[in-house]
């Protein structure tokens, strides 16, 4: 099997061949930190975490960089509203973003560079573009000369004549052409600024990623990712900036996830329809949110609905229950799994893992990879009907599940099943009450435990419990 990735640049699936065997350089555009992330923002966070994790599962070392845009017009306006400095507000929302990521079961990137900590790199990058004639100063700002870069529009497949109708900025008489975009913005009175050869100001949005990619990953990287809305203008402008400067491709593979929609509208902060991740994490487990995101292919649009999350929660509970039962039985067996699993079960698990890897290697097809997980659930439940199932079979079942779950992370790798003394005491008391046929006390204790978020389960192997 060979991993294939849909490359936005070629509009086709291509076999993934890293620049250096066994090493992957990957950059994903991170958040502009002027607010809490909404559930739509969580989609690329989870999608590219999956991409990174599966690349690692295939044996690659992944250098994964996600930037923070911690200064721009939106931050300046929001900081004024909150009566905070831009750095203070940015720090607050960066911490919130990292906390939400952790809550979603997403690992930290290798590095999280910030615009404000990369200003020298950005200014030097702009100077080199000016020196090569790809940028020009006008009225205190510096603009990129799009007409000089012949392949401008290759990523979004638009030409310069068409682009003026999709341009996202107002017409500026200081520009040579309407399609030219800003690299350096002169500061307005009272705004945060940095010194530069063109006067005090701050960078435009697009230049920051070009500078950070070059500094932390090199002239050409393996994978550049982000939401579909970044294809134009952001990623298109990155290509123009970087490739004009280096003469090399910025990225060999461009990946873009589809929108998350509410009804017919794309979820966005500007529309005010954002549903915050931190609020969902107070109501749903990370696995349910991840399942909801991964049950649709990352390139397809995803429609949001509470009923979809509730359905995802039930699906994850089914998976977690099967995995928990296997772990419990293996613990009861003392973990002695000497010898190999039975031939029939080994064949089933091999087929399931083959299905999982085939789907993941087909452009990270997580919906069908999840189908493989449910094939495992069915196999596990069938095998567990045998109360004398050998420990070797239990161990094989658990190992297969953990291989898939290590990437999808639908179930926490370490369940919180180490009860504190009070929970253990209550469970023991309930067992004794049932033996004494004190049903009222047994029911009372069950209600107490339920209020603590503890669910009791009677199994053929005895009483077990789990957290809700």
BELDAFEN-V829961 format. One record per backbone hydrogen bond with DSSP energy under -0.5 kcal/mol. CO is the residue of the C=O (numbers start at 1). NH is the residue of the N-H. E is the energy in kcal/mol with one decimal. If there is no record, write none. Layout:
CO_NH_E + CO_NH_E
This chain:
3_16_-3.3 + 4_363_-1.7 + 5_7_-0.6 + 5_14_-2.6 + 6_8_-0.7 + 7_10_-0.5 + 7_11_-2.0 + 7_12_-1.1 + 12_7_-2.9 + 14_5_-2.8 + 15_17_-0.7 + 20_23_-2.4 + 22_61_-2.8 + 23_20_-0.7 + 24_26_-0.6 + 24_63_-3.0 + 25_222_-1.4 + 25_223_-2.1 + 26_65_-2.7 + 27_225_-2.7 + 28_67_-0.9 + 31_33_-0.7 + 31_69_-2.3 + 32_34_-2.0 + 37_277_-2.4 + 38_41_-0.6 + 38_42_-1.2 + 40_43_-1.1 + 40_44_-0.6 + 41_45_-1.1 + 42_46_-2.4 + 43_47_-3.1 + 44_48_-2.5 + 45_49_-0.9 + 46_50_-2.0 + 47_51_-2.1 + 48_52_-2.3 + 49_53_-2.5 + 50_54_-2.8 + 51_55_-2.2 + 52_56_-2.0 + 53_57_-2.1 + 54_58_-1.7 + 55_60_-2.1 + 56_59_-1.9 + 60_62_-0.7 + 61_24_-2.7 + 61_63_-0.6 + 62_64_-0.9 + 63_26_-2.5 + 63_65_-0.6 + 64_110_-1.8 + 64_111_-1.5 + 65_28_-2.4 + 68_70_-1.1 + 68_115_-1.7 + 69_33_-1.7 + 72_76_-2.3 + 73_77_-2.4 + 74_78_-2.5 + 75_79_-2.8 + 76_80_-1.8 + 77_81_-1.9 + 78_82_-2.1 + 79_83_-0.5 + 79_84_-2.5 + 80_83_-0.8 + 85_89_-2.4 + 86_90_-2.8 + 87_91_-2.4 + 88_92_-1.8 + 89_93_-2.1 + 90_94_-2.3 + 91_95_-2.2 + 92_96_-1.6 + 93_97_-2.2 + 94_98_-2.5 + 95_99_-2.0 + 96_100_-2.5 + 97_101_-2.6 + 98_102_-2.3 + 99_103_-2.3 + 100_104_-1.6 + 101_106_-2.7 + 102_105_-1.5 + 111_66_-2.2 + 113_68_-2.4 + 114_117_-0.7 + 115_118_-1.9 + 118_122_-2.1 + 119_123_-2.7 + 120_124_-2.2 + 121_125_-2.1 + 122_126_-2.3 + 123_127_-2.4 + 124_128_-2.1 + 125_129_-1.8 + 126_130_-2.5 + 127_131_-2.6 + 128_132_-1.6 + 129_134_-2.4 + 129_135_-0.9 + 130_133_-1.4 + 134_145_-3.1 + 136_143_-2.9 + 138_141_-1.6 + 141_138_-3.2 + 142_183_-3.7 + 142_184_-1.6 + 143_136_-2.2 + 144_146_-1.2 + 144_181_-0.5 + 145_148_-1.3 + 145_149_-0.6 + 146_149_-1.0 + 148_150_-1.0 + 149_152_-1.8 + 151_154_-2.0 + 153_157_-1.4 + 153_158_-1.5 + 159_162_-0.6 + 159_163_-2.2 + 160_164_-0.9 + 162_165_-1.7 + 163_166_-1.6 + 163_167_-0.6 + 172_175_-1.9 + 177_180_-1.6 + 181_144_-3.2 + 183_204_-2.3 + 184_142_-2.2 + 184_186_-0.5 + 185_202_-2.1 + 188_191_-2.3 + 194_201_-2.4 + 196_199_-1.6 + 200_187_-2.2 + 201_194_-2.5 + 202_185_-3.3 + 204_208_-0.7 + 205_208_-0.6 + 205_209_-0.6 + 206_209_-0.6 + 206_210_-1.1 + 207_211_-2.2 + 208_212_-2.3 + 209_213_-2.9 + 210_214_-2.0 + 211_215_-2.1 + 212_216_-2.8 + 213_217_-2.5 + 213_218_-1.4 + 221_252_-1.9 + 222_253_-1.4 + 223_27_-2.4 + 224_255_-2.5 + 225_29_-1.7 + 226_257_-1.6 + 227_230_-2.0 + 228_231_-1.5 + 230_235_-3.3 + 231_236_-1.2 + 233_237_-2.8 + 234_238_-2.1 + 235_239_-2.4 + 236_240_-1.9 + 237_241_-2.6 + 238_242_-2.8 + 239_243_-2.5 + 240_244_-1.6 + 241_245_-1.5 + 242_246_-2.7 + 243_247_-1.8 + 250_221_-2.3 + 253_224_-2.3 + 253_255_-0.5 + 254_8_-2.8 + 255_226_-1.0 + 257_228_-2.2 + 259_261_-0.5 + 259_302_-2.5 + 260_267_-2.7 + 261_263_-0.6 + 261_304_-3.2 + 262_265_-2.1 + 265_262_-3.0 + 268_272_-0.5 + 268_273_-1.2 + 269_272_-1.0 + 274_276_-0.6 + 275_39_-2.8 + 276_280_-1.6 + 277_281_-2.6 + 278_282_-0.5 + 279_282_-0.6 + 280_283_-1.5 + 280_284_-2.9 + 285_288_-0.6 + 285_289_-1.5 + 286_290_-2.9 + 287_291_-2.6 + 288_292_-2.3 + 289_293_-2.0 + 290_294_-2.9 + 291_295_-1.9 + 293_296_-0.8 + 297_300_-1.7 + 298_258_-3.0 + 302_261_-3.0 + 302_304_-0.5 + 305_308_-0.6 + 305_309_-1.5 + 306_310_-2.5 + 307_311_-2.2 + 308_312_-2.2 + 309_313_-2.3 + 310_314_-1.7 + 311_315_-2.1 + 312_316_-2.6 + 313_317_-2.1 + 314_318_-1.8 + 315_319_-1.9 + 316_320_-3.3 + 317_321_-2.4 + 318_322_-1.9 + 319_323_-2.5 + 320_324_-2.9 + 321_325_-2.4 + 322_326_-1.9 + 323_327_-2.4 + 324_328_-2.6 + 325_329_-2.4 + 326_330_-2.4 + 327_331_-2.5 + 328_332_-2.2 + 329_333_-1.7 + 330_335_-2.2 + 331_334_-1.5 + 333_336_-0.9 + 335_337_-1.2 + 342_346_-2.6 + 343_347_-2.0 + 344_348_-1.9 + 345_349_-2.7 + 346_350_-2.2 + 347_351_-2.1 + 348_352_-2.2 + 349_353_-2.6 + 350_354_-2.0 + 351_355_-2.2 + 352_356_-2.5 + 353_357_-2.6 + 354_358_-2.5 + 355_359_-2.1 + 356_360_-2.4 + 357_361_-2.3 + 359_362_-0.8 + 359_365_-2.2 + 360_364_-1.9 + 361_4_-2.9 + 361_363_-1.2 + 364_366_-2.0 + 365_369_-1.6 + 366_370_-2.5 + 367_371_-1.3 + 368_372_-1.5 + 369_373_-1.4 + 370_374_-2.0 + 371_375_-1.7 + 372_376_-1.8 + 373_377_-2.1 + 374_378_-2.4 + 375_379_-2.2 + 376_380_-3.0 + 377_381_-2.8 + 378_382_-2.2 + 379_383_-2.3 + 380_384_-2.6 + 381_385_-0.5 + 382_385_-0.9 + 383_386_-1.6 + 385_387_-0.9 + 386_389_-1.7 + 390_393_-0.6 + 390_394_-1.9 + 391_395_-2.8 + 392_396_-1.8 + 393_397_-2.4 + 394_398_-2.4 + 395_399_-2.4 + 396_400_-2.1 + 397_401_-2.1 + 398_402_-2.6 + 399_403_-1.6 + 400_404_-1.4 + 401_405_-3.0 + 402_406_-1.7 + 404_407_-1.1 + 404_408_-2.2 + 405_409_-1.9 + 413_415_-0.5 + 415_417_-2.1 + 417_419_-1.2 + 420_424_-2.3 + 421_425_-2.5 + 422_426_-2.4 + 423_427_-2.5 + 424_428_-2.4 + 425_429_-2.4 + 426_430_-2.3 + 427_431_-2.2 + 428_432_-2.1 + 429_433_-2.4 + 430_434_-2.4 + 431_435_-2.0 + 432_436_-2.0 + 433_438_-3.4 + 434_437_-1.2 + 437_439_-1.5 + 438_442_-2.1 + 439_443_-2.7 + 440_444_-2.2 + 441_445_-2.5 + 442_446_-2.1 + 443_447_-2.2 + 444_448_-2.1 + 445_449_-2.8 + 446_450_-2.5 + 447_451_-2.1 + 448_452_-1.1 + 449_454_-2.9 + 450_453_-1.5 + 453_468_-2.5 + 455_466_-1.9 + 457_459_-0.6 + 457_464_-2.7 + 459_462_-2.4 + 462_459_-1.7 + 464_457_-3.4 + 466_455_-3.4
